[in-house]
Structures are given as C-alpha cells and as structure tokens.
Amino acid sequence: MVGRARLVLSDGTVMHGWSFGSTRPRSGEVVFSTAMVGYPESLTDPSYEGQILCVSYPLIGNYGVPEDTRDSDGLCSSFESEHIHVRGLVISRYSETYSHWDAVRSLGDWLDEEGVPGIWGIDTRELTKIIREKGVMSGKIIPEGCDESELDFYTSDNENLVAKASCNAPIHYGQSGKRVVLVDCGVKHRILRCLLARGVQVTRVPWNYDFSTLDYDGLMISNGPGNPALCGEAVEHIRAAYEGDKPIFGICMGNQLMALAAGAATYKLKYGHRSHNQPVRLLGTDRCFISSQNHGFAVDVSSLGEDWEPLFVNLNDGTNEGIRHRSKPFFSAQFHPEASSGPVDTEFLFDEFISKL
C-alpha cells in the first residue's frame, strides 16, 4: 500500500481509494465479477484481456497467491495462463496479510511484479450498481502522483483481443489417443487439462490457423476475450469444418464463433456474465446447472438457421448459453464447463465431446 489512488469512469464518476500492486496508471473496460473465490484464476483468465476487473466480494487477498508451477505438459498448475491479463483490479478491502498452505507471495506483490495496478477501499457494491444501470464503460486507475490527462480512456470495440490472447504457433500436448485440434482464442489451461485427463492428444493452434491441413478426430473452439465479430478468419475456418462430420465443441467465445459460422448474429450484453453462480437449463429437460461464466457478448438465437437449435438457456435473463446442430455432432456452451474457478457441474460436457470422437 503506497498511497492514494482514484478510479475514474468515462461517465465522470470518480471514486477514491488506496493503491496497491503496480503504481503505473492503466485504463481499460471496467467490468464486475460476483465470484467469492478464485482471484488467481480470474486474473490469469485470457478472457479478461483489456479489462479492469471489479471483484464485488468484499475481502480479497487473504489467501495470497500460489507458486507458478507447471505440470508435465508445461501447463500452469494454479493459473489459467502464463501471466495476468486484467489491466487493473478494483476491490473493497485488501488483505496484505495472507494465510494459505499453497501461498508464496501476496496479491499486491504479484500485481506489482506483473505491472498491474490495483485500488482498494472502493465501494464495489456501488460500482457494480453503476455498471448494471449504465453498462460496462471505460475507466482509469490513477495512483497518486500520476497525471490523469496523459492517459486516454481505453476502448476495445475495434481491437481483436483474441489475436492478443492466442498462441502464435501450434503446440502439441500428449503422445497417444484420439487427436483433438483446439483453436486457441485465449484458452484457459484448465480446458487443456480436462482434455488431456481424458486420454486424448491435443494440437493447440492460433485463432486464425487453417486447421483443415491437420489430421484430427475432433475440433474444439476455446474461450477468449472481446468481440467475436472481429474474428472473421476463425469463423471461415469453422464454417468450412461444418462441411464435414467430425465432432466440434465450443466453449464461451467458441459458442459465439460457432454461431457466427452458422450464419447467426452476436451482440454485446449490457454488463455481461462474470460469476460462479449463473443458472442454466438444458433445453427440452428440467435439468438445471450452476455455471461459471466470463463473457460480454451473446448469441442471438432468433438468427440461427433451421439446421441449428439452442442447447442451454440462462435462467436469469433468458440469454443463450449454447447451441447444437440438429443432425451433426456439433455443440457448444457459453459457460465454462471446466470452471477453475467455480462449480464443475457441467464438466460432463467434455465426456460428451470425447464420446463422439
């Protein structure tokens, strides 16, 4: 804790608090999450690229940050990617003192190491209400002594954040089993771990890679940040894959890209879904699940073609939570069946996908 700081929103709202983490000023799209736990996983989730995250739960930092260890496949054991993706962190109360068997440093030290500013002492419930009423907006975290006029409000409306979050070249995991191509739009490492735990080998390719040149048994489209409409190259490759019959499974951004490839439209939500407690229902049944989510765009199901149908629906606001093809083994989920963090109620969708290979 090194002094005062301000959170400045593009609508003119100014909130005062204390700085922790990096003392560099940053701007980004301000969004909120109602998750109670899992800040190491959330901060490293590539879907938060370009955003300042407000965590509404009042106490953050009390269990510290684990060591950045890697498993035998080179995947992060405790994080969802190799670095923090949020542009800033907004919380109510920061616990500089932490206690957890797995912790090796404080949240503030970690943010400082990665050049990410944090601000605490903010009324996060009030900030959440502002975003719910006015929608997500750009904001700035300005530590004391920094000149606000030197920092423009950030907007990602026309920036392809998927290209920033994706890998740059193909990466192969596993040595045997069915072959899955994973289109990396900003994939969480837990998705890769869920696949590998089911005995398949995975080739992870960049978001715009022409995977038709590869020999594979199934295709997965990962989560990722930003506007799906800016990922035209990925959409074209997915549309070409629809001509075949190999199983396709999309998660989060993958749901939106699959819908665009099917001829549907997407739109930006007022404030998105970012939490561990989003209820979804499997259409045609009474089966409901609690899901982990992190997205700001949704699929317009009214624009789906006759070969497609919605698969899940959000029970809070009625928005789409997945689609499926009526005859081919293509399906998707807008939520995160791998969770990390959050409930694992829907991890069975990985089994569904693997069973179709």
Secondary structure in CASP SS format (residue, H / E / C, confidence):
PFRMAT SS
TARGET T0000
AUTHOR 0000-0000-0000
METHOD secondary structure of the structure
MODEL  1
M C 1.00
V C 1.00
G E 1.00
R E 1.00
A E 1.00
R E 1.00
L E 1.00
V E 1.00
L E 1.00
S C 1.00
D C 1.00
G C 1.00
T C 1.00
V E 1.00
M E 1.00
H E 1.00
G E 1.00
W E 1.00
S E 1.00
F E 1.00
G E 1.00
S C 1.00
T C 1.00
R C 1.00
P C 1.00
R E 1.00
S E 1.00
G E 1.00
E E 1.00
V E 1.00
V E 1.00
F E 1.00
S E 1.00
T C 1.00
A C 1.00
M C 1.00
V C 1.00
G C 1.00
Y H 1.00
P H 1.00
E H 1.00
S H 1.00
L H 1.00
T C 1.00
D C 1.00
P H 1.00
S H 1.00
Y H 1.00
E C 1.00
G C 1.00
Q E 1.00
I E 1.00
L E 1.00
C E 1.00
V E 1.00
S C 1.00
Y C 1.00
P C 1.00
L E 1.00
I E 1.00
G C 1.00
N C 1.00
Y C 1.00
G C 1.00
V E 1.00
P E 1.00
E C 1.00
D C 1.00
T C 1.00
R E 1.00
D C 1.00
S C 1.00
D C 1.00
G C 1.00
L C 1.00
C E 1.00
S C 1.00
S C 1.00
F C 1.00
E C 1.00
S C 1.00
E C 1.00
H C 1.00
I C 1.00
H C 1.00
V C 1.00
R C 1.00
G E 1.00
L E 1.00
V E 1.00
I C 1.00
S C 1.00
R E 1.00
Y E 1.00
S C 1.00
E C 1.00
T C 1.00
Y C 1.00
S C 1.00
H C 1.00
W C 1.00
D C 1.00
A E 1.00
V E 1.00
R E 1.00
S C 1.00
L H 1.00
G H 1.00
D H 1.00
W H 1.00
L H 1.00
D H 1.00
E H 1.00
E C 1.00
G C 1.00
V C 1.00
P E 1.00
G E 1.00
I E 1.00
W E 1.00
G C 1.00
I C 1.00
D C 1.00
T H 1.00
R H 1.00
E H 1.00
L H 1.00
T H 1.00
K H 1.00
I H 1.00
I H 1.00
R H 1.00
E H 1.00
K H 1.00
G C 1.00
V C 1.00
M E 1.00
S E 1.00
G E 1.00
K E 1.00
I E 1.00
I E 1.00
P E 1.00
E C 1.00
G C 1.00
C C 1.00
D C 1.00
E H 1.00
S H 1.00
E H 1.00
L C 1.00
D C 1.00
F C 1.00
Y C 1.00
T C 1.00
S C 1.00
D C 1.00
N C 1.00
E C 1.00
N C 1.00
L H 1.00
V H 1.00
A H 1.00
K H 1.00
A H 1.00
S C 1.00
C C 1.00
N C 1.00
A C 1.00
P C 1.00
I E 1.00
H E 1.00
Y E 1.00
G C 1.00
Q C 1.00
S C 1.00
G C 1.00
K C 1.00
R E 1.00
V E 1.00
V E 1.00
L E 1.00
V E 1.00
D E 1.00
C C 1.00
G C 1.00
V C 1.00
K C 1.00
H H 1.00
R H 1.00
I H 1.00
L H 1.00
R H 1.00
C H 1.00
L H 1.00
L H 1.00
A C 1.00
R C 1.00
G C 1.00
V C 1.00
Q E 1.00
V E 1.00
T E 1.00
R E 1.00
V E 1.00
P E 1.00
W C 1.00
N C 1.00
Y C 1.00
D C 1.00
F H 1.00
S H 1.00
T H 1.00
L C 1.00
D C 1.00
Y C 1.00
D C 1.00
G E 1.00
L E 1.00
M E 1.00
I E 1.00
S C 1.00
N C 1.00
G C 1.00
P C 1.00
G C 1.00
N C 1.00
P H 1.00
A H 1.00
L H 1.00
C C 1.00
G H 1.00
E H 1.00
A H 1.00
V H 1.00
E H 1.00
H H 1.00
I H 1.00
R H 1.00
A H 1.00
A H 1.00
Y C 1.00
E C 1.00
G C 1.00
D C 1.00
K C 1.00
P C 1.00
I E 1.00
F E 1.00
G E 1.00
I E 1.00
C C 1.00
M H 1.00
G H 1.00
N H 1.00
Q H 1.00
L H 1.00
M H 1.00
A H 1.00
L H 1.00
A H 1.00
A C 1.00
G C 1.00
A C 1.00
A E 1.00
T E 1.00
Y E 1.00
K E 1.00
L E 1.00
K E 1.00
Y E 1.00
G E 1.00
H E 1.00
R E 1.00
S E 1.00
H E 1.00
N E 1.00
Q E 1.00
P E 1.00
V E 1.00
R E 1.00
L E 1.00
L C 1.00
G C 1.00
T C 1.00
D C 1.00
R C 1.00
C E 1.00
F E 1.00
I E 1.00
S E 1.00
S E 1.00
Q E 1.00
N E 1.00
H E 1.00
G E 1.00
F E 1.00
A E 1.00
V E 1.00
D E 1.00
V H 1.00
S H 1.00
S H 1.00
L C 1.00
G C 1.00
E C 1.00
D C 1.00
W E 1.00
E E 1.00
P E 1.00
L C 1.00
F E 1.00
V E 1.00
N E 1.00
L C 1.00
N C 1.00
D C 1.00
G C 1.00
T C 1.00
N E 1.00
E C 1.00
G C 1.00
I E 1.00
R E 1.00
H E 1.00
R C 1.00
S C 1.00
K C 1.00
P C 1.00
F E 1.00
F E 1.00
S E 1.00
A E 1.00
Q C 1.00
F C 1.00
H E 1.00
P C 1.00
E C 1.00
A C 1.00
S C 1.00
S C 1.00
G C 1.00
P C 1.00
V C 1.00
D C 1.00
T C 1.00
E C 1.00
F H 1.00
L H 1.00
F H 1.00
D H 1.00
E H 1.00
F H 1.00
I H 1.00
S H 1.00
K C 1.00
L C 1.00
END
